[in-house]
Amino acid sequence: MFPLQSYPPMTMVDFFEASRGTWLNRRAVHHLDHQDDEAADSNLVIEPFKNDDPAVRSICEALNINMIDSTGGARFWWESNIKKGVRNEDYAAVVIDVPNRDNARKGFLLRDVGYVEKQAVLSTYVFAEDGVLTITTRYDTNIGIERCWFVTDQIRMRVSSVQCLDGVAMTTYCTEFRCPTDADINAISEHARQIARSTASIGA
């Protein structure tokens, strides 16, 4: 149903492409300041794009980055997992990749809206030898660190933490499962019908 990878993605271009599609996001959030936990499910939709997308110019200009250095990026939406296609722009972001010229395993991510503070922000990223991606974002009053990796082509893990200047911290743990598309489901259904017809003809 999905192509199998023999190795984890080690560049942001490959990581975005491997993440293309819709994922069921199961997350648990722990607020260390008041010992409060919360959990929720949602859909995470990821759509990569090339460096000729209009978003590349606008975000690069906002952060004073030369757009020629970008390889493209991806759009992210979080939506209800029971209301397909209902997207709230308050839970959306556009990310632009600017890899290091000498080492494509590290570079910068430009975001139109930060996860912690709602402003354009620049993050650094690096892929470890085992394929774990670490993204570090420094806001005006916070530091966010996120790690993400593929367990299989169908499962991603994400762990993030936010450290504030006053010492208050928050951690988030996410497990994400790839959702099949309508075309995938139809293909599986057709394959099952073909097997049923073949079995019936053999038994006739």
C-alpha positions in Angstrom: 0.0 0.0 0.0 2.9 2.4 0.8 6.5 2.2 -0.4 8.8 0.7 2.1 12.0 2.5 3.1 15.2 0.6 3.6 16.6 3.4 5.7 15.2 6.5 7.5 15.1 9.9 5.7 18.3 11.9 6.4 17.5 15.2 4.7 14.5 17.5 5.3 13.4 17.1 1.7 13.2 13.3 2.1 11.6 13.7 5.6 8.8 15.9 4.2 8.2 13.5 1.4 8.1 10.5 3.7 5.6 12.5 5.9 3.3 13.4 3.0 -0.4 12.6 3.7 -2.7 12.4 6.7 -1.7 11.0 10.1 -3.7 10.1 13.2 -2.0 12.1 15.9 -2.3 10.7 19.5 -0.7 13.1 22.0 -0.3 13.5 25.7 0.7 16.9 27.1 2.2 17.3 30.6 2.5 20.7 32.2 5.2 20.5 34.8 4.3 23.7 36.5 0.9 22.5 37.8 1.2 18.7 37.3 -1.6 18.6 34.9 -1.9 16.2 32.0 -4.1 16.2 28.9 -4.6 13.9 26.0 -6.3 14.2 22.6 -6.5 12.7 19.1 -6.4 14.8 15.9 -5.5 14.5 12.3 -2.2 15.9 11.1 -2.1 16.7 7.4 1.2 17.3 5.7 1.6 18.6 2.1 5.2 19.1 0.9 5.9 21.6 -1.9 8.9 22.7 -4.2 10.9 25.9 -3.9 8.8 27.6 -6.6 5.8 27.8 -4.2 4.8 31.4 -3.4 5.2 30.7 0.3 8.9 30.4 -0.1 9.4 34.0 -1.2 7.0 35.5 1.4 8.5 33.6 4.4 12.1 34.1 3.3 11.5 37.8 2.9 9.9 38.0 6.3 13.0 36.4 7.9 15.5 38.1 5.6 16.7 34.8 4.1 17.8 34.4 0.5 15.0 32.2 -1.1 17.5 30.7 -3.6 18.9 28.7 -0.7 15.6 27.0 0.0 14.7 23.5 -1.3 10.9 24.0 -0.7 8.9 23.1 2.4 5.6 21.7 3.6 2.2 22.9 4.9 0.8 21.4 8.1 -2.8 21.3 9.3 -4.3 19.9 12.5 -7.9 18.9 12.1 -10.6 16.9 13.9 -10.2 13.2 13.3 -14.0 12.9 13.1 -14.6 15.8 10.8 -12.5 15.1 7.7 -11.4 18.1 5.7 -12.5 20.7 8.4 -9.3 22.8 8.8 -8.8 25.6 11.2 -6.2 28.1 10.1 -5.4 28.7 13.8 -3.9 25.2 13.8 -1.9 25.5 10.6 1.7 26.3 9.7 4.0 26.6 6.7 7.6 25.5 7.0 10.5 26.3 4.6 13.6 24.2 4.5 17.0 25.9 4.1 19.7 23.2 4.3 23.3 23.7 5.1 25.3 23.9 1.8 28.0 21.6 3.0 25.9 19.1 5.0 22.2 18.5 4.0 21.6 16.6 7.2 21.4 20.0 9.0 20.1 23.4 8.3 17.3 25.9 9.1 13.5 25.7 9.2 11.6 28.9 8.5 8.0 29.0 9.9 5.4 31.5 9.2 3.9 30.9 12.7 5.8 29.4 15.6 4.2 26.6 17.7 4.8 28.4 21.0 4.6 32.1 20.0 2.5 33.2 17.1 5.2 34.9 15.0 7.5 34.1 12.1 10.4 32.1 13.5 13.7 30.4 12.5 14.6 27.0 13.9 17.8 24.9 13.5 17.6 21.2 12.7 19.9 18.2 12.5 19.5 14.5 11.6 21.5 12.1 13.8 23.1 8.9 12.5 20.1 6.9 13.4 17.7 9.2 11.6 16.3 11.0 14.6 15.5 14.6 13.7 16.0 17.3 16.3 14.6 20.8 15.8 15.5 23.6 18.2 13.5 26.9 18.2 14.4 30.0 20.3 11.6 32.4 20.8 11.7 35.7 22.7 10.8 34.0 26.0 10.9 30.3 25.3 13.1 27.5 23.9 11.4 24.6 22.2 13.1 21.3 21.3 11.4 18.7 19.2 12.6 15.2 18.2 10.8 13.2 15.5 11.6 9.8 13.9 10.0 7.1 11.9 9.4 3.7 13.6 8.2 2.3 10.3 6.8 4.0 7.2 3.4 3.9 8.8 4.3 5.2 12.3 6.1 8.4 13.5 7.1 9.4 17.0 7.5 13.0 18.2 8.6 14.2 21.6 8.9 17.9 22.4 9.6 20.2 25.3 9.2 23.9 26.0 11.3 25.7 28.6 10.3 29.2 29.6 12.5 31.9 31.1 10.7 31.5 34.5 11.5 27.8 34.5 8.0 26.6 33.6 8.2 23.6 31.2 5.8 21.5 29.2 6.4 18.2 27.4 4.4 16.6 24.7 4.5 13.0 23.5 3.0 12.1 20.1 2.5 8.8 18.3 1.3 9.3 14.7 -0.2 6.6 12.5 -0.5 7.0 8.7 -4.1 7.1 7.5 -4.9 5.4 4.2 -6.3 7.6 1.4 -9.6 6.9 -0.3 -7.6 5.5 -3.3 -5.8 3.2 -0.9 -9.0 1.9 0.6 -10.6 1.4 -2.9 -7.5 -0.5 -4.1 -7.6 -2.8 -1.1 -11.3 -3.4 -1.6 -10.8 -4.2 -5.3 -7.9 -6.5 -4.5 -10.1 -8.3 -2.0 -12.9 -8.7 -4.6 -10.4 -10.1 -7.1 -9.3 -12.7 -4.5 -12.9 -13.6 -3.8 -13.7 -14.0 -7.5 -10.6 -16.1 -8.0 -11.4 -18.3 -5.0 -15.0 -18.8 -6.2 -13.9 -19.8 -9.7 -11.4 -22.4 -8.3 -14.1 -23.9 -6.1 -16.7 -24.0 -8.9 
